[in-house]
């Protein structure tokens, strides 16, 4: 290697910012530039951030910088899920490696990147913890990695369970061993939270705070989207825009973290279980109509429609029903939803009454000691399922207001945005009208569709009379398998 190249590598090692601009041809934002400078000031860097600030791009730059400016380095990357690593972080790594002048030096595979001349000694790996593993097994995620030049990166750090961090300090034994944590602060407890707010632990970390409103990467439209939809006082706005952890909100019925743990959750769903659809029908001009598919506890990407009349929506439901080979469709029949139900159930061009379920959420609750009415009880069922991590929410990305938004995250945001109160000792969920008129935030249409799906989901299972299917569901008549007005309660 000639002296000119050696000198250039030395200058890049001393300045990650120079490396990113010269080697990768990137133009870092103000916040990204701040982080690149901070990388030279200590071993431990923790960044809490709002949405859209370029967190994963920074992580990819950090990996490439470390791989290019050390001999025989090891880089270990982890995140809450394998999808976060492969679809987000590894995708960014591929993009910036391709753009760099290093492209011919390294080989990028599905979960590994290595120097072409030193595959076993000069590498970066993606290692995801098993969400179903015990705490002891999760602690093995980062165990056993050591080296003179070692970098550990934890993306979306708030979602990584504490046992994964157990081996972290033991790995930072050499002078050139480093760790970078980065993510949205979705919890107000845990290892990532402590690196910023614990009075003693935070002293060991160099911490940065990225507010999306101050990022040159983030458009005003995205900030306004979160403000208008959830309100500036909401935990969603705190986490996704301000980059601050959630407050303990006694009014929120479903904590955001309970819902978020269901995104991409790996659950077993028998293909023989019925596919169902649930539709929350828009009642006012600002609301959206939702058609949400579900099989068991797996929720599939839904369709959203704005400003369409009842017959057109009914036709869309019918098309989805036939395309997905669904078994039942449930309609919220309050207000204009009644017209959609009537067309699907009774019109000769519809689906027929045996395939359409009316869900009147204004009816009294089955458990009328705990809940005010059926809508409140359905929300209670969803709350319990989120708490127990029973759902699998879709882990897909859409472009909304100029930013990449996970649709599963949108559902979680809605679930956590709804308040509740007590009416004569019974739980009463905040109405859509109250959310709009009093708090100025959008209706939780997707979340309400999920609640309707609870009714239809259990209705479908209780109408499943086959002995084999009943055996799969582990349901017996003694367990409450009986037709009634609220058959949904048995599942």
LINPETA-V855246 format. One record per backbone hydrogen bond with DSSP energy under -0.5 kcal/mol. CO is the residue of the C=O (numbers start at 1). NH is the residue of the N-H. E is the energy in kcal/mol with one decimal. If there is no record, write none. Layout:
CO|NH|E  CO|NH|E
This chain:
2|6|-2.0  3|7|-2.8  4|8|-2.0  5|9|-2.6  6|10|-2.2  7|11|-2.2  8|12|-2.2  9|13|-2.4  10|14|-2.1  11|15|-1.2  15|19|-2.0  16|20|-2.4  17|21|-1.9  18|22|-2.7  19|23|-2.4  19|24|-1.2  20|26|-2.2  23|101|-1.2  26|28|-0.5  29|33|-2.6  30|34|-1.6  31|35|-2.0  32|36|-2.3  33|37|-1.9  34|38|-1.8  35|39|-1.4  37|40|-1.3  38|41|-2.0  43|45|-0.6  43|179|-2.7  44|206|-2.6  45|181|-2.7  46|48|-0.5  46|208|-2.2  47|183|-1.7  48|210|-2.8  50|53|-0.6  54|58|-1.9  55|59|-2.1  56|60|-2.2  57|61|-2.5  58|62|-2.5  59|63|-2.1  60|64|-2.3  61|65|-2.7  62|66|-2.2  63|67|-2.5  64|68|-1.9  65|69|-1.5  66|70|-0.5  70|72|-0.6  73|123|-1.6  74|151|-2.3  75|125|-2.9  76|153|-2.8  77|127|-3.4  78|155|-2.6  79|129|-0.7  81|85|-1.2  82|86|-2.8  83|87|-2.6  83|88|-0.8  84|88|-0.7  84|89|-2.2  85|90|-3.8  88|92|-2.1  89|93|-2.3  90|94|-2.3  91|95|-2.1  92|96|-2.4  93|97|-2.3  94|98|-2.1  95|99|-1.3  96|100|-0.9  97|100|-0.5  100|103|-0.7  102|105|-2.5  102|106|-1.0  105|116|-2.4  107|109|-0.5  107|114|-2.2  111|126|-2.3  112|109|-3.9  113|124|-2.9  114|107|-2.9  115|118|-1.7  118|121|-1.0  118|122|-2.1  122|115|-2.2  123|75|-1.9  124|113|-2.6  125|77|-2.8  125|127|-0.6  129|131|-0.6  130|133|-1.1  134|138|-2.7  135|139|-1.8  137|140|-1.2  138|141|-1.8  140|143|-0.6  142|145|-0.8  144|146|-0.6  148|150|-0.5  148|176|-0.6  149|74|-2.4  150|178|-2.9  151|76|-2.8  152|180|-2.6  153|78|-2.5  153|155|-0.6  154|182|-2.1  156|159|-1.5  157|160|-1.4  161|164|-1.5  161|165|-0.5  162|165|-1.4  163|166|-1.2  165|168|-1.8  165|169|-0.5  167|171|-1.1  168|171|-1.1  168|172|-0.7  169|172|-0.9  171|173|-1.3  174|177|-1.3  176|150|-1.4  178|152|-2.2  179|45|-2.2  180|154|-2.5  181|47|-2.7  182|156|-0.9  182|157|-1.8  183|49|-2.1  184|186|-1.9  190|194|-2.3  191|195|-1.6  192|196|-0.6  193|196|-1.3  193|197|-2.2  194|198|-1.6  198|202|-1.8  200|203|-1.1  201|204|-1.7  202|205|-1.2  205|207|-0.7  206|46|-2.4  208|48|-2.2  209|211|-0.7  210|50|-1.9  210|212|-0.5  211|214|-1.9  212|215|-1.3  215|218|-0.9  219|223|-1.3  220|224|-2.7  221|225|-2.1  222|226|-2.0  223|227|-2.3  224|228|-3.0  225|229|-2.2  226|230|-2.2  226|231|-0.7  227|231|-1.6  229|442|-0.8  231|234|-1.4  234|238|-1.9  235|239|-2.7  236|240|-3.0  237|241|-1.8  237|242|-2.2  238|243|-0.9  238|244|-2.8  240|51|-4.3  241|212|-3.1  247|249|-1.0  248|250|-0.8  249|252|-0.8  251|420|-1.7  253|255|-0.5  255|259|-1.4  256|260|-2.7  257|261|-1.7  259|262|-1.9  260|263|-1.6  262|265|-1.7  262|393|-2.6  265|267|-0.9  267|269|-0.5  270|273|-2.0  274|296|-0.6  275|327|-3.7  275|328|-0.9  276|294|-2.2  277|330|-2.8  278|292|-3.1  279|281|-0.7  279|332|-1.7  280|290|-2.2  284|287|-1.3  287|307|-0.5  289|305|-2.7  290|280|-1.1  291|293|-0.5  291|303|-2.3  292|278|-1.9  293|300|-2.1  294|276|-3.0  295|298|-2.3  297|299|-0.6  297|392|-2.1  298|295|-2.2  303|291|-2.1  305|289|-3.2  309|313|-2.3  310|314|-2.7  311|315|-2.2  312|316|-2.0  313|317|-2.6  314|318|-2.4  315|319|-2.4  316|320|-2.4  317|321|-2.7  318|322|-2.3  319|323|-2.8  320|324|-2.6  321|326|-2.5  322|325|-0.7  328|277|-2.0  329|357|-3.0  330|279|-2.5  331|333|-0.9  331|359|-2.8  334|337|-1.4  335|338|-1.9  336|339|-0.8  336|340|-1.1  337|341|-2.3  338|342|-2.6  339|343|-2.0  340|344|-2.3  341|345|-2.9  342|346|-2.5  342|347|-0.8  343|347|-1.2  344|351|-2.4  344|352|-2.3  345|353|-0.8  347|350|-2.4  352|355|-1.8  353|356|-0.8  355|329|-1.8  357|331|-2.5  357|359|-0.5  358|360|-0.6  359|333|-1.2  359|361|-1.0  360|363|-1.9  361|375|-2.3  363|374|-3.4  366|368|-1.3  367|370|-0.7  367|371|-2.4  370|427|-3.4  373|377|-1.7  374|378|-2.6  375|379|-2.1  376|380|-1.9  377|381|-1.9  378|382|-2.2  379|383|-2.6  380|384|-2.1  381|385|-2.1  382|386|-2.4  383|387|-2.5  384|388|-2.0  385|390|-2.8  385|391|-0.5  386|389|-1.3  392|299|-2.7  393|264|-2.7  394|408|-0.5  396|407|-2.6  396|408|-0.5  398|400|-0.8  398|405|-3.7  400|403|-1.8  403|400|-3.0  403|405|-0.6  405|398|-3.1  406|410|-1.8  407|411|-1.8  408|412|-2.1  409|413|-2.9  410|414|-2.1  411|415|-2.5  412|416|-2.1  413|417|-0.8  414|417|-0.8  414|418|-0.6  415|254|-0.5  415|418|-0.6  418|253|-2.3  419|430|-2.7  421|428|-2.7  422|424|-0.6  423|426|-1.5  426|423|-3.1  427|372|-2.3  428|421|-2.4  431|435|-2.0  432|436|-2.1  433|437|-3.2  434|438|-2.3  434|439|-1.1  435|439|-0.5  435|441|-2.1  436|440|-0.7  443|445|-1.7  444|448|-2.5  445|449|-1.9  446|450|-2.0  447|451|-1.9  448|452|-2.2  449|453|-2.1  450|454|-1.2  451|455|-1.1  452|456|-2.1  453|457|-3.3  454|458|-1.8  455|459|-1.8  456|460|-2.8  457|461|-1.8  458|462|-2.4  459|463|-1.2  461|464|-1.1  463|465|-1.3  466|470|-2.6  467|471|-2.2  468|472|-2.0  469|473|-2.0  470|474|-0.7  470|475|-2.0  471|474|-0.7  476|479|-1.4  476|481|-1.0  477|480|-1.7  480|482|-1.3  484|487|-1.0  486|489|-1.7  487|490|-1.8  488|491|-0.8
